[in-house]
Amino acid sequence: MTVQDLISRCHFTPVVLADPEREVSGCYVGDLLSWVMGRAQAGNVWITIMTNVNTVAVGSLADVSAVVLAEGVTLEQPVIDCAEARGVNILSTDLPAYETAVLVHSVI
Amino acid sequence: MSEHLNFHYNVDGENFVSAGQASVQVKKNLRELGLPPEVIRRVSIAMYEGEINMVIHADGGVADVDVYEDKIVITLDDRGPGIKDVALAMQEGYSTATDSVRSLGFGAGMGLPNMKRYTDDMRIDTTVGVGTKITMTINF
C-alpha cells in the first residue's frame, strides 16, 4: 500500500504530497513529539493534531510514510513550505484521531 | 586513528520554532554518504532530542557528528545550568520543561530516554552551573 493508495482508500486530503509512492506500514497516533520519536516505526502513518513546524521535523526524522492531520486541523503556509522542502507527506481529514486510526487499520 | 568525517553545528538557543535544523542537515549528509536508513534514523532522532534539549534548557550550544568506518559519534556541548540529578532526568516522564515548551509538543520527559534508546552508548558529563556534554555512539 502506497501513500497514494491510502489517500484514495481513506479519502484523505493531500496537503503536501512529496512522495506518493512511499510504502505505508502500520500506524502510530500521538501528539507528544518525543513519544512519537520513541515509539513510531519507520514507514508508519502518524496521526496527530499537532500543527507547528516541529511536527514536520519529527515526521522527517522519524521517517514516517505520512503525517495525517486529524480533526480537520490546518497548517500555516510556512509549515507547508517546510514540509515541501523536507519531502514529508502530509494528509488531512475531518475525522477524529480514533476514527482515522480505525480507518487506516481497515485498509492497510 | 582512521580518517573520519566531521560535521560541526552551532545550535541557536533563541530559535525554538526552527530547532532541529542541525539534525535535518545531519540526516541529509548521512543520506549522501549512503548509510543504512535505520542508522540515519537513529542518529537523527538522538541528535534532534539533544538539540531540542539544548534549546529548551541551555540557550543553545555546539554539536559535532563524527562519522567513522563503523560508528558515528555525536557530541553535544552546552554551557547551560547542568543536570542536578542525572538518574532522575533519565526516567521516562520526568521533565523540567515549561508549559510553553509543552504546548509545542515537547517536555514529555522522553528526550534523554530516547537518546539512550537509539544509541549504543551514551555518556553524560554534567556540572551544575557549568554545563553539560553528552557523547553518544551508534555502531553499525
gemmi code that builds the backbone of each chain (N, CA, C; Angstrom):
import gemmi

chains = {
    "A": [
        ("MET", (0.855, -1.214, 0.000), (0.000, 0.000, 0.000), (0.882, 1.252, 0.000)),
        ("THR", (0.633, 2.118, -0.965), (1.397, 3.365, -1.026), (0.592, 4.507, -0.386)),
        ("VAL", (1.247, 5.615, -0.205), (0.564, 6.788, 0.342), (-0.572, 7.218, -0.599)),
        ("GLN", (-0.317, 7.127, -1.899), (-1.360, 7.471, -2.875), (-2.574, 6.554, -2.719)),
        ("ASP", (-2.328, 5.245, -2.532), (-3.432, 4.291, -2.311), (-4.202, 4.657, -1.045)),
        ("LEU", (-3.452, 5.017, -0.003), (-4.062, 5.366, 1.284), (-5.012, 6.561, 1.123)),
        ("ILE", (-4.567, 7.544, 0.362), (-5.399, 8.729, 0.110), (-6.708, 8.321, -0.568)),
        ("SER", (-6.591, 7.469, -1.584), (-7.781, 7.048, -2.333), (-8.729, 6.230, -1.459)),
        ("ARG", (-8.154, 5.290, -0.698), (-8.998, 4.375, 0.081), (-9.643, 5.078, 1.273)),
        ("CYS", (-8.949, 6.029, 1.868), (-9.450, 6.675, 3.091), (-10.057, 8.058, 2.818)),
        ("HIS", (-9.998, 8.489, 1.592), (-10.494, 9.831, 1.229), (-9.827, 10.931, 2.032)),
        ("PHE", (-8.508, 10.796, 2.251), (-7.763, 11.861, 2.900), (-7.485, 12.960, 1.877)),
        ("THR", (-7.293, 14.175, 2.385), (-6.928, 15.297, 1.514), (-5.410, 15.466, 1.522)),
        ("PRO", (-4.768, 15.396, 0.363), (-3.325, 15.644, 0.369), (-3.022, 17.122, 0.603)),
        ("VAL", (-2.190, 17.414, 1.589), (-1.765, 18.798, 1.858), (-0.394, 19.022, 1.234)),
        ("VAL", (0.508, 18.076, 1.511), (1.809, 18.047, 0.834), (2.029, 16.603, 0.390)),
        ("LEU", (2.198, 16.411, -0.906), (2.406, 15.057, -1.423), (3.782, 15.006, -2.070)),
        ("ALA", (4.783, 14.778, -1.210), (6.169, 14.837, -1.667), (6.612, 13.509, -2.259)),
        ("ASP", (6.043, 12.406, -1.735), (6.482, 11.082, -2.176), (5.273, 10.136, -2.182)),
        ("PRO", (4.397, 10.263, -3.200), (3.144, 9.481, -3.208), (3.359, 7.972, -3.287)),
        ("GLU", (4.522, 7.543, -3.771), (4.776, 6.106, -3.913), (5.386, 5.472, -2.668)),
        ("ARG", (5.576, 6.268, -1.609), (6.155, 5.727, -0.379), (5.257, 4.621, 0.184)),
        ("GLU", (5.864, 3.494, 0.565), (5.123, 2.371, 1.137), (4.675, 2.689, 2.563)),
        ("VAL", (3.455, 2.296, 2.877), (2.883, 2.520, 4.196), (2.929, 1.218, 4.991)),
        ("SER", (3.415, 1.288, 6.222), (3.376, 0.085, 7.069), (3.038, 0.493, 8.493)),
        ("GLY", (1.866, 0.101, 8.952), (1.484, 0.371, 10.334), (1.115, 1.821, 10.591)),
        ("CYS", (0.747, 2.079, 11.839), (0.179, 3.379, 12.177), (0.533, 3.724, 13.618)),
        ("TYR", (0.787, 4.997, 13.880), (1.026, 5.454, 15.245), (0.207, 6.719, 15.472)),
        ("VAL", (-0.390, 6.829, 16.658), (-1.201, 8.001, 16.983), (-0.598, 8.701, 18.195)),
        ("GLY", (-0.369, 10.010, 18.105), (0.135, 10.723, 19.273), (0.512, 12.156, 18.952)),
        ("ASP", (0.509, 12.976, 20.012), (0.803, 14.396, 19.833), (2.060, 14.845, 20.576)),
        ("LEU", (2.530, 14.041, 21.493), (3.772, 14.394, 22.193), (4.942, 13.907, 21.342)),
        ("LEU", (5.743, 14.853, 20.890), (6.696, 14.568, 19.810), (7.755, 13.545, 20.192)),
        ("SER", (8.204, 13.569, 21.441), (9.224, 12.595, 21.834), (8.653, 11.183, 21.938)),
        ("TRP", (7.384, 11.087, 22.268), (6.739, 9.771, 22.264), (6.705, 9.240, 20.833)),
        ("VAL", (6.386, 10.116, 19.921), (6.340, 9.695, 18.510), (7.722, 9.232, 18.062)),
        ("MET", (8.752, 10.003, 18.424), (10.107, 9.628, 18.008), (10.565, 8.346, 18.688)),
        ("GLY", (10.065, 8.105, 19.894), (10.474, 6.910, 20.629), (9.718, 5.665, 20.222)),
        ("ARG", (8.488, 5.831, 19.745), (7.622, 4.668, 19.540), (7.239, 4.399, 18.083)),
        ("ALA", (7.088, 5.446, 17.284), (6.659, 5.218, 15.891), (7.773, 4.498, 15.135)),
        ("GLN", (7.375, 3.650, 14.206), (8.339, 2.913, 13.381), (8.481, 3.613, 12.030)),
        ("ALA", (9.635, 3.428, 11.403), (9.814, 3.961, 10.048), (8.731, 3.380, 9.142)),
        ("GLY", (8.135, 4.224, 8.328), (7.095, 3.767, 7.403), (5.684, 3.863, 7.948)),
        ("ASN", (5.541, 4.097, 9.268), (4.206, 4.245, 9.861), (3.476, 5.466, 9.301)),
        ("VAL", (2.146, 5.383, 9.334), (1.322, 6.578, 9.176), (1.211, 7.196, 10.564)),
        ("TRP", (1.492, 8.474, 10.696), (1.436, 9.128, 12.010), (0.232, 10.072, 12.051)),
        ("ILE", (-0.699, 9.742, 12.944), (-1.913, 10.555, 13.089), (-1.736, 11.511, 14.266)),
        ("THR", (-1.973, 12.795, 14.028), (-1.755, 13.794, 15.087), (-2.657, 15.011, 14.870)),
        ("ILE", (-2.742, 15.832, 15.922), (-3.409, 17.124, 15.769), (-2.409, 18.265, 15.969)),
        ("MET", (-1.127, 17.910, 16.093), (-0.068, 18.925, 16.253), (0.225, 19.579, 14.911)),
        ("THR", (0.298, 20.899, 14.889), (0.449, 21.552, 13.586), (1.630, 22.521, 13.522)),
        ("ASN", (2.459, 22.580, 14.551), (3.591, 23.508, 14.451), (4.711, 22.887, 13.613)),
        ("VAL", (5.706, 23.689, 13.336), (6.744, 23.291, 12.379), (7.567, 22.101, 12.881)),
        ("ASN", (7.597, 21.904, 14.195), (8.327, 20.761, 14.745), (7.703, 19.429, 14.317)),
        ("THR", (6.399, 19.464, 14.026), (5.723, 18.266, 13.525), (6.390, 17.772, 12.246)),
        ("VAL", (6.767, 18.711, 11.388), (7.423, 18.353, 10.124), (8.796, 17.743, 10.403)),
        ("ALA", (9.538, 18.367, 11.317), (10.872, 17.849, 11.652), (10.763, 16.426, 12.192)),
        ("VAL", (9.800, 16.193, 13.082), (9.648, 14.859, 13.678), (9.199, 13.850, 12.615)),
        ("GLY", (8.287, 14.264, 11.751), (7.850, 13.377, 10.665), (9.018, 12.961, 9.792)),
        ("SER", (9.900, 13.915, 9.516), (11.062, 13.640, 8.680), (12.071, 12.752, 9.405)),
        ("LEU", (12.409, 13.108, 10.646), (13.459, 12.374, 11.368), (13.001, 10.969, 11.754)),
        ("ALA", (11.719, 10.836, 12.125), (11.205, 9.511, 12.485), (10.925, 8.684, 11.230)),
        ("ASP", (10.994, 9.333, 10.082), (10.875, 8.664, 8.788), (9.515, 7.983, 8.613)),
        ("VAL", (8.448, 8.677, 9.043), (7.104, 8.135, 8.828), (6.743, 8.265, 7.346)),
        ("SER", (5.804, 7.412, 6.888), (5.444, 7.475, 5.468), (4.546, 8.679, 5.180)),
        ("ALA", (3.727, 9.047, 6.163), (2.872, 10.225, 6.007), (2.400, 10.705, 7.374)),
        ("VAL", (2.231, 12.008, 7.490), (1.583, 12.585, 8.667), (0.121, 12.798, 8.283)),
        ("VAL", (-0.806, 12.301, 9.110), (-2.223, 12.558, 8.843), (-2.745, 13.486, 9.934)),
        ("LEU", (-3.161, 14.667, 9.537), (-3.717, 15.640, 10.481), (-5.196, 15.326, 10.658)),
        ("ALA", (-5.582, 14.986, 11.894), (-6.968, 14.612, 12.179), (-7.780, 15.833, 12.633)),
        ("GLU", (-9.058, 15.633, 12.801), (-9.957, 16.664, 13.353), (-10.044, 17.923, 12.492)),
        ("GLY", (-9.596, 17.830, 11.257), (-9.692, 18.990, 10.362), (-8.740, 20.133, 10.692)),
        ("VAL", (-7.702, 19.854, 11.506), (-6.756, 20.936, 11.819), (-5.976, 21.312, 10.550)),
        ("THR", (-5.552, 22.559, 10.486), (-4.875, 23.031, 9.274), (-3.481, 23.558, 9.590)),
        ("LEU", (-2.647, 23.609, 8.563), (-1.273, 24.094, 8.714), (-1.146, 25.504, 8.185)),
        ("GLU", (-0.287, 26.285, 8.825), (0.036, 27.597, 8.275), (1.000, 27.412, 7.107)),
        ("GLN", (1.019, 28.411, 6.217), (1.817, 28.279, 4.987), (3.309, 27.989, 5.237)),
        ("PRO", (3.955, 28.638, 6.223), (5.376, 28.320, 6.434), (5.620, 26.847, 6.789)),
        ("VAL", (4.655, 26.244, 7.468), (4.797, 24.830, 7.839), (4.653, 23.954, 6.583)),
        ("ILE", (3.722, 24.338, 5.717), (3.553, 23.625, 4.439), (4.831, 23.744, 3.608)),
        ("ASP", (5.383, 24.942, 3.561), (6.625, 25.169, 2.799), (7.753, 24.283, 3.342)),
        ("CYS", (7.818, 24.185, 4.662), (8.850, 23.385, 5.307), (8.686, 21.905, 4.949)),
        ("ALA", (7.446, 21.428, 4.962), (7.181, 20.015, 4.621), (7.560, 19.737, 3.168)),
        ("GLU", (7.281, 20.687, 2.303), (7.646, 20.518, 0.892), (9.165, 20.458, 0.749)),
        ("ALA", (9.849, 21.346, 1.460), (11.311, 21.398, 1.374), (11.953, 20.116, 1.909)),
        ("ARG", (11.322, 19.522, 2.911), (11.910, 18.330, 3.535), (11.337, 17.029, 2.984)),
        ("GLY", (10.412, 17.147, 2.053), (9.880, 15.938, 1.422), (9.015, 15.080, 2.337)),
        ("VAL", (8.217, 15.743, 3.202), (7.348, 15.000, 4.130), (5.909, 15.008, 3.595)),
        ("ASN", (5.326, 13.820, 3.443), (3.924, 13.719, 3.026), (3.012, 14.156, 4.162)),
        ("ILE", (2.077, 15.071, 3.878), (1.100, 15.485, 4.891), (-0.300, 15.396, 4.299)),
        ("LEU", (-1.177, 14.677, 5.004), (-2.553, 14.495, 4.565), (-3.466, 15.032, 5.656)),
        ("SER", (-4.733, 15.266, 5.309), (-5.639, 15.708, 6.371), (-7.002, 15.057, 6.224)),
        ("THR", (-7.720, 15.058, 7.350), (-9.069, 14.506, 7.385), (-9.863, 15.230, 8.467)),
        ("ASP", (-11.181, 15.264, 8.294), (-12.028, 15.859, 9.337), (-12.330, 14.874, 10.461)),
        ("LEU", (-11.997, 13.604, 10.258), (-12.303, 12.589, 11.277), (-11.468, 12.805, 12.539)),
        ("PRO", (-12.002, 12.413, 13.699), (-11.192, 12.421, 14.923), (-10.059, 11.384, 14.813)),
        ("ALA", (-9.062, 11.511, 15.686), (-7.873, 10.646, 15.606), (-8.243, 9.164, 15.698)),
        ("TYR", (-9.147, 8.822, 16.621), (-9.503, 7.407, 16.795), (-10.116, 6.837, 15.516)),
        ("GLU", (-11.081, 7.566, 14.961), (-11.745, 7.071, 13.753), (-10.783, 7.017, 12.576)),
        ("THR", (-9.849, 7.967, 12.544), (-8.833, 7.955, 11.489), (-7.978, 6.695, 11.603)),
        ("ALA", (-7.594, 6.367, 12.831), (-6.759, 5.183, 13.057), (-7.507, 3.908, 12.670)),
        ("VAL", (-8.779, 3.841, 13.030), (-9.599, 2.669, 12.685), (-9.679, 2.527, 11.164)),
        ("LEU", (-9.873, 3.651, 10.506), (-9.978, 3.642, 9.039), (-8.659, 3.182, 8.408)),
        ("VAL", (-7.544, 3.728, 8.892), (-6.229, 3.338, 8.360), (-6.017, 1.839, 8.585)),
        ("HIS", (-6.361, 1.380, 9.780), (-6.198, -0.044, 10.110), (-7.006, -0.926, 9.156)),
        ("SER", (-8.177, -0.456, 8.780), (-9.059, -1.284, 7.943), (-8.561, -1.414, 6.509)),
        ("VAL", (-7.672, -0.523, 6.084), (-7.236, -0.581, 4.674), (-5.794, -1.080, 4.490)),
        ("ILE", (-4.989, -1.009, 5.538), (-3.581, -1.429, 5.314), (-3.358, -2.885, 5.726)),
    ],
    "B": [
        ("MET", (44.440, 5.969, 14.571), (43.121, 6.577, 14.366), (42.849, 6.723, 12.872)),
        ("SER", (41.750, 6.122, 12.422), (41.453, 6.197, 10.992), (40.901, 7.584, 10.643)),
        ("GLU", (40.943, 7.893, 9.376), (40.385, 9.174, 8.930), (38.876, 9.149, 9.119)),
        ("HIS", (38.323, 10.293, 9.444), (36.866, 10.333, 9.565), (36.338, 11.703, 9.168)),
        ("LEU", (35.011, 11.740, 8.964), (34.353, 12.992, 8.591), (33.792, 13.665, 9.837)),
        ("ASN", (33.881, 14.973, 9.877), (33.302, 15.715, 10.996), (32.314, 16.757, 10.468)),
        ("PHE", (31.129, 16.750, 11.086), (30.156, 17.819, 10.812), (29.986, 18.615, 12.097)),
        ("HIS", (30.114, 19.927, 12.006), (30.051, 20.777, 13.193), (28.889, 21.772, 13.050)),
        ("TYR", (28.127, 21.924, 14.111), (26.969, 22.823, 14.061), (26.900, 23.692, 15.309)),
        ("ASN", (26.495, 24.931, 15.117), (26.145, 25.779, 16.252), (24.634, 25.712, 16.413)),
        ("VAL", (24.171, 25.353, 17.609), (22.735, 25.262, 17.858), (22.265, 26.573, 18.479)),
        ("ASP", (21.378, 27.252, 17.770), (20.878, 28.558, 18.180), (19.869, 28.405, 19.317)),
        ("GLY", (20.182, 28.963, 20.474), (19.312, 28.808, 21.630), (18.076, 29.683, 21.603)),
        ("GLU", (18.076, 30.679, 20.749), (16.953, 31.633, 20.724), (15.776, 31.095, 19.929)),
        ("ASN", (16.086, 30.266, 18.954), (15.074, 29.957, 17.957), (14.440, 28.589, 18.158)),
        ("PHE", (13.477, 28.535, 19.055), (12.884, 27.249, 19.386), (12.052, 26.674, 18.248)),
        ("VAL", (11.363, 27.548, 17.542), (10.447, 27.071, 16.496), (11.202, 26.367, 15.373)),
        ("SER", (12.379, 26.869, 15.034), (13.120, 26.231, 13.943), (14.172, 25.254, 14.461)),
        ("ALA", (14.114, 24.932, 15.760), (15.074, 23.970, 16.323), (15.014, 22.669, 15.542)),
        ("GLY", (16.152, 22.063, 15.386), (16.185, 20.804, 14.642), (16.886, 20.935, 13.310)),
        ("GLN", (17.337, 22.145, 13.008), (17.992, 22.347, 11.707), (19.278, 21.538, 11.577)),
        ("ALA", (20.042, 21.444, 12.662), (21.289, 20.668, 12.614), (20.974, 19.194, 12.345)),
        ("SER", (19.929, 18.684, 13.019), (19.566, 17.269, 12.842), (19.120, 16.988, 11.416)),
        ("VAL", (18.347, 17.911, 10.867), (17.875, 17.727, 9.495), (19.065, 17.735, 8.524)),
        ("GLN", (20.024, 18.614, 8.800), (21.216, 18.681, 7.955), (22.043, 17.397, 8.092)),
        ("VAL", (22.137, 16.876, 9.308), (22.867, 15.623, 9.529), (22.214, 14.497, 8.742)),
        ("LYS", (20.893, 14.441, 8.806), (20.164, 13.396, 8.079), (20.518, 13.447, 6.596)),
        ("LYS", (20.520, 14.667, 6.060), (20.833, 14.868, 4.637), (22.267, 14.409, 4.329)),
        ("ASN", (23.192, 14.832, 5.178), (24.603, 14.464, 4.956), (24.812, 12.955, 5.010)),
        ("LEU", (24.159, 12.303, 5.976), (24.344, 10.852, 6.125), (23.709, 10.102, 4.961)),
        ("ARG", (22.599, 10.629, 4.452), (21.968, 10.033, 3.274), (22.914, 10.081, 2.080)),
        ("GLU", (23.569, 11.242, 1.942), (24.503, 11.400, 0.819), (25.683, 10.440, 0.944)),
        ("LEU", (26.015, 10.088, 2.167), (27.112, 9.128, 2.374), (26.661, 7.691, 2.126)),
        ("GLY", (25.343, 7.499, 1.954), (24.823, 6.173, 1.635), (24.708, 5.236, 2.824)),
        ("LEU", (24.559, 5.786, 4.037), (24.419, 4.935, 5.227), (23.023, 4.298, 5.270)),
        ("PRO", (22.891, 3.154, 5.961), (21.589, 2.481, 6.028), (20.521, 3.385, 6.657)),
        ("PRO", (19.277, 3.334, 6.131), (18.203, 4.203, 6.639), (17.987, 4.089, 8.145)),
        ("GLU", (18.100, 2.884, 8.710), (17.841, 2.729, 10.144), (18.931, 3.414, 10.982)),
        ("VAL", (20.163, 3.388, 10.485), (21.254, 4.094, 11.177), (20.995, 5.598, 11.128)),
        ("ILE", (20.615, 6.073, 9.959), (20.334, 7.504, 9.794), (19.207, 7.930, 10.726)),
        ("ARG", (18.179, 7.068, 10.816), (17.027, 7.378, 11.661), (17.453, 7.472, 13.130)),
        ("ARG", (18.254, 6.511, 13.586), (18.692, 6.512, 14.986), (19.548, 7.750, 15.287)),
        ("VAL", (20.475, 8.046, 14.400), (21.363, 9.198, 14.614), (20.556, 10.491, 14.627)),
        ("SER", (19.657, 10.639, 13.645), (18.981, 11.935, 13.548), (17.977, 12.145, 14.675)),
        ("ILE", (17.326, 11.073, 15.150), (16.405, 11.247, 16.285), (17.190, 11.565, 17.566)),
        ("ALA", (18.273, 10.825, 17.817), (19.079, 11.082, 19.027), (19.610, 12.514, 19.016)),
        ("MET", (20.056, 12.927, 17.850), (20.609, 14.275, 17.722), (19.518, 15.335, 17.895)),
        ("TYR", (18.354, 15.092, 17.329), (17.245, 16.052, 17.430), (16.824, 16.227, 18.892)),
        ("GLU", (16.690, 15.125, 19.613), (16.324, 15.219, 21.030), (17.368, 16.046, 21.791)),
        ("GLY", (18.641, 15.810, 21.476), (19.708, 16.552, 22.141), (19.675, 18.026, 21.785)),
        ("GLU", (19.404, 18.279, 20.533), (19.333, 19.660, 20.052), (18.180, 20.400, 20.732)),
        ("ILE", (17.023, 19.741, 20.799), (15.865, 20.346, 21.460), (16.191, 20.622, 22.931)),
        ("ASN", (16.845, 19.663, 23.588), (17.228, 19.871, 24.994), (18.116, 21.099, 25.147)),
        ("MET", (19.071, 21.255, 24.228), (19.984, 22.400, 24.329), (19.227, 23.714, 24.149)),
        ("VAL", (18.211, 23.699, 23.287), (17.425, 24.917, 23.062), (16.527, 25.199, 24.266)),
        ("ILE", (15.878, 24.133, 24.785), (14.945, 24.315, 25.904), (15.685, 24.739, 27.179)),
        ("HIS", (16.783, 24.050, 27.460), (17.389, 24.178, 28.793), (18.678, 25.001, 28.846)),
        ("ALA", (19.390, 25.120, 27.733), (20.778, 25.602, 27.841), (21.106, 26.785, 26.932)),
        ("ASP", (20.075, 27.365, 26.298), (20.318, 28.506, 25.424), (21.297, 28.150, 24.285)),
        ("GLY", (21.154, 26.955, 23.785), (21.975, 26.533, 22.638), (23.287, 25.898, 23.042)),
        ("GLY", (24.128, 25.670, 22.043), (25.413, 25.019, 22.289), (26.035, 24.612, 20.968)),
        ("VAL", (26.965, 23.669, 21.045), (27.573, 23.182, 19.804), (27.367, 21.679, 19.688)),
        ("ALA", (27.245, 21.229, 18.437), (27.044, 19.805, 18.167), (28.070, 19.350, 17.149)),
        ("ASP", (28.642, 18.182, 17.394), (29.577, 17.585, 16.436), (29.117, 16.176, 16.106)),
        ("VAL", (29.167, 15.839, 14.835), (28.885, 14.469, 14.417), (30.117, 13.951, 13.692)),
        ("ASP", (30.724, 12.909, 14.239), (31.920, 12.321, 13.639), (31.577, 10.961, 13.064)),
        ("VAL", (31.828, 10.818, 11.777), (31.469, 9.585, 11.077), (32.736, 8.766, 10.826)),
        ("TYR", (32.790, 7.599, 11.445), (33.911, 6.672, 11.259), (33.441, 5.524, 10.351)),
        ("GLU", (34.348, 4.625, 10.065), (34.041, 3.497, 9.194), (32.932, 2.614, 9.764)),
        ("ASP", (32.911, 2.456, 11.085), (31.972, 1.512, 11.699), (31.111, 2.116, 12.805)),
        ("LYS", (31.193, 3.432, 12.982), (30.379, 4.051, 14.037), (30.224, 5.553, 13.784)),
        ("ILE", (29.212, 6.106, 14.441), (29.022, 7.555, 14.421), (29.016, 8.043, 15.862)),
        ("VAL", (29.758, 9.099, 16.131), (29.805, 9.660, 17.473), (29.201, 11.066, 17.427)),
        ("ILE", (28.185, 11.284, 18.258), (27.540, 12.600, 18.356), (27.966, 13.231, 19.669)),
        ("THR", (28.474, 14.453, 19.613), (28.874, 15.156, 20.830), (28.092, 16.458, 20.922)),
        ("LEU", (27.390, 16.635, 22.041), (26.592, 17.849, 22.262), (27.152, 18.550, 23.488)),
        ("ASP", (27.526, 19.801, 23.311), (28.223, 20.506, 24.385), (27.517, 21.840, 24.644)),
        ("ASP", (27.106, 22.064, 25.896), (26.459, 23.345, 26.190), (27.004, 23.959, 27.465)),
        ("ARG", (26.715, 25.222, 27.629), (27.105, 25.958, 28.838), (25.852, 26.322, 29.619)),
        ("GLY", (24.929, 25.372, 29.676), (23.662, 25.590, 30.376), (23.793, 25.340, 31.868)),
        ("PRO", (22.666, 25.145, 32.542), (22.660, 25.039, 34.012), (23.181, 23.704, 34.547)),
        ("GLY", (23.398, 22.723, 33.669), (23.791, 21.399, 34.145), (22.571, 20.612, 34.611)),
        ("ILE", (22.759, 19.305, 34.815), (21.651, 18.435, 35.249), (21.919, 18.033, 36.707)),
        ("LYS", (20.992, 18.426, 37.595), (21.196, 18.186, 39.033), (21.221, 16.703, 39.376)),
        ("ASP", (20.247, 15.971, 38.824), (20.109, 14.547, 39.157), (19.951, 13.763, 37.858)),
        ("VAL", (21.054, 13.208, 37.382), (21.039, 12.541, 36.070), (20.108, 11.329, 36.080)),
        ("ALA", (20.119, 10.552, 37.159), (19.268, 9.351, 37.228), (17.791, 9.733, 37.098)),
        ("LEU", (17.417, 10.832, 37.753), (16.032, 11.306, 37.687), (15.711, 11.797, 36.271)),
        ("ALA", (16.650, 12.545, 35.682), (16.441, 13.074, 34.325), (16.310, 11.948, 33.294)),
        ("MET", (16.925, 10.809, 33.590), (16.870, 9.680, 32.662), (15.547, 8.918, 32.750)),
        ("GLN", (14.755, 9.196, 33.789), (13.474, 8.478, 33.932), (12.459, 8.983, 32.923)),
        ("GLU", (11.800, 8.053, 32.239), (10.760, 8.439, 31.289), (9.676, 9.213, 32.023)),
        ("GLY", (9.312, 10.361, 31.497), (8.217, 11.136, 32.068), (8.668, 12.261, 32.984)),
        ("TYR", (9.951, 12.248, 33.423), (10.417, 13.340, 34.274), (10.865, 14.503, 33.395)),
        ("SER", (10.351, 15.695, 33.675), (10.712, 16.853, 32.859), (10.675, 18.123, 33.682)),
        ("THR", (11.563, 19.057, 33.347), (11.515, 20.378, 33.982), (11.120, 21.449, 32.959)),
        ("ALA", (10.600, 21.003, 31.814), (10.236, 21.958, 30.754), (9.035, 22.812, 31.161)),
        ("THR", (8.968, 24.006, 30.585), (7.876, 24.928, 30.913), (6.610, 24.579, 30.126)),
        ("ASP", (5.498, 25.199, 30.529), (4.228, 24.949, 29.843), (4.277, 25.373, 28.381)),
        ("SER", (5.017, 26.459, 28.087), (5.055, 26.921, 26.694), (5.777, 25.902, 25.819)),
        ("VAL", (6.798, 25.260, 26.379), (7.503, 24.203, 25.646), (6.574, 23.010, 25.446)),
        ("ARG", (5.813, 22.680, 26.491), (4.891, 21.545, 26.404), (3.799, 21.789, 25.369)),
        ("SER", (3.382, 23.037, 25.243), (2.307, 23.326, 24.280), (2.753, 23.092, 22.849)),
        ("LEU", (4.076, 23.048, 22.628), (4.590, 22.758, 21.287), (4.776, 21.258, 21.063)),
        ("GLY", (4.458, 20.474, 22.069), (4.548, 19.018, 21.900), (5.798, 18.407, 22.489)),
        ("PHE", (6.622, 19.253, 23.144), (7.830, 18.722, 23.794), (7.614, 18.668, 25.306)),
        ("GLY", (8.685, 18.374, 26.050), (8.595, 18.384, 27.507), (7.863, 17.193, 28.078)),
        ("ALA", (7.861, 16.068, 27.350), (7.192, 14.868, 27.838), (8.116, 14.027, 28.723)),
        ("GLY", (9.335, 14.492, 28.890), (10.270, 13.722, 29.709), (10.779, 12.476, 29.005)),
        ("MET", (10.847, 12.539, 27.689), (11.277, 11.378, 26.898), (12.559, 11.642, 26.120)),
        ("GLY", (13.089, 12.855, 26.235), (14.235, 13.227, 25.412), (15.475, 12.389, 25.703)),
        ("LEU", (15.955, 12.449, 26.945), (17.151, 11.659, 27.307), (16.906, 10.155, 27.148)),
        ("PRO", (15.741, 9.628, 27.607), (15.494, 8.192, 27.388), (15.536, 7.804, 25.899)),
        ("ASN", (14.998, 8.667, 25.037), (15.048, 8.370, 23.598), (16.489, 8.372, 23.091)),
        ("MET", (17.291, 9.311, 23.590), (18.688, 9.371, 23.155), (19.398, 8.073, 23.543)),
        ("LYS", (19.091, 7.569, 24.716), (19.682, 6.301, 25.151), (19.137, 5.138, 24.313)),
        ("ARG", (17.831, 5.169, 24.075), (17.169, 4.104, 23.320), (17.791, 3.902, 21.940)),
        ("TYR", (18.119, 5.007, 21.283), (18.546, 4.912, 19.890), (20.067, 4.858, 19.700)),
        ("THR", (20.812, 4.873, 20.811), (22.263, 4.824, 20.664), (22.820, 3.591, 21.388)),
        ("ASP", (24.017, 3.174, 21.007), (24.621, 2.000, 21.651), (25.344, 2.379, 22.927)),
        ("ASP", (25.748, 3.625, 23.010), (26.425, 4.096, 24.222), (26.124, 5.579, 24.406)),
        ("MET", (25.836, 5.967, 25.636), (25.601, 7.389, 25.907), (26.282, 7.772, 27.212)),
        ("ARG", (27.076, 8.830, 27.161), (27.768, 9.302, 28.362), (27.353, 10.750, 28.634)),
        ("ILE", (27.014, 11.032, 29.883), (26.621, 12.392, 30.264), (27.645, 12.947, 31.242)),
        ("ASP", (28.339, 13.991, 30.839), (29.247, 14.694, 31.758), (28.607, 16.041, 32.057)),
        ("THR", (28.176, 16.222, 33.298), (27.465, 17.450, 33.610), (27.911, 18.009, 34.961)),
        ("THR", (28.001, 19.328, 35.014), (28.327, 20.011, 36.267), (27.334, 21.155, 36.438)),
        ("VAL", (26.642, 21.154, 37.571), (25.649, 22.203, 37.818), (26.328, 23.572, 37.796)),
        ("GLY", (25.754, 24.467, 37.017), (26.291, 25.825, 36.914), (27.375, 25.977, 35.864)),
        ("VAL", (27.796, 24.886, 35.273), (28.888, 24.937, 34.283), (28.404, 24.510, 32.891)),
        ("GLY", (27.728, 23.364, 32.822), (27.249, 22.906, 31.525), (27.184, 21.389, 31.436)),
        ("THR", (26.797, 20.940, 30.256), (26.611, 19.507, 30.036), (27.230, 19.107, 28.706)),
        ("LYS", (27.906, 17.960, 28.739), (28.432, 17.399, 27.491), (27.899, 15.967, 27.384)),
        ("ILE", (27.235, 15.706, 26.280), (26.684, 14.357, 26.060), (27.388, 13.751, 24.840)),
        ("THR", (27.871, 12.536, 25.026), (28.543, 11.836, 23.937), (27.779, 10.558, 23.643)),
        ("MET", (27.323, 10.405, 22.408), (26.525, 9.235, 22.027), (27.212, 8.518, 20.868)),
        ("THR", (27.231, 7.188, 20.934), (27.851, 6.399, 19.870), (26.832, 5.434, 19.271)),
        ("ILE", (26.807, 5.398, 17.965), (25.961, 4.445, 17.240), (26.877, 3.580, 16.391)),
        ("ASN", (26.882, 2.282, 16.656), (27.714, 1.360, 15.877), (26.935, 0.822, 14.695)),
        ("PHE", (27.626, 0.495, 13.638), (26.943, -0.167, 12.517), (27.905, -1.043, 11.731)),
    ],
}
model = gemmi.Model(1)
for chain_id, residues in chains.items():
    chain = gemmi.Chain(chain_id)
    for i, (resn, *xyz) in enumerate(residues, 1):
        res = gemmi.Residue()
        res.name, res.seqid = resn, gemmi.SeqId(i, " ")
        for name, pos in zip(("N", "CA", "C"), xyz):
            atom = gemmi.Atom()
            atom.name, atom.element = name, gemmi.Element(name[0])
            atom.pos, atom.b_iso = gemmi.Position(*pos), 0.0
            res.add_atom(atom)
        chain.add_residue(res)
    model.add_chain(chain)
structure = gemmi.Structure()
structure.add_model(model)
structure.setup_entities()
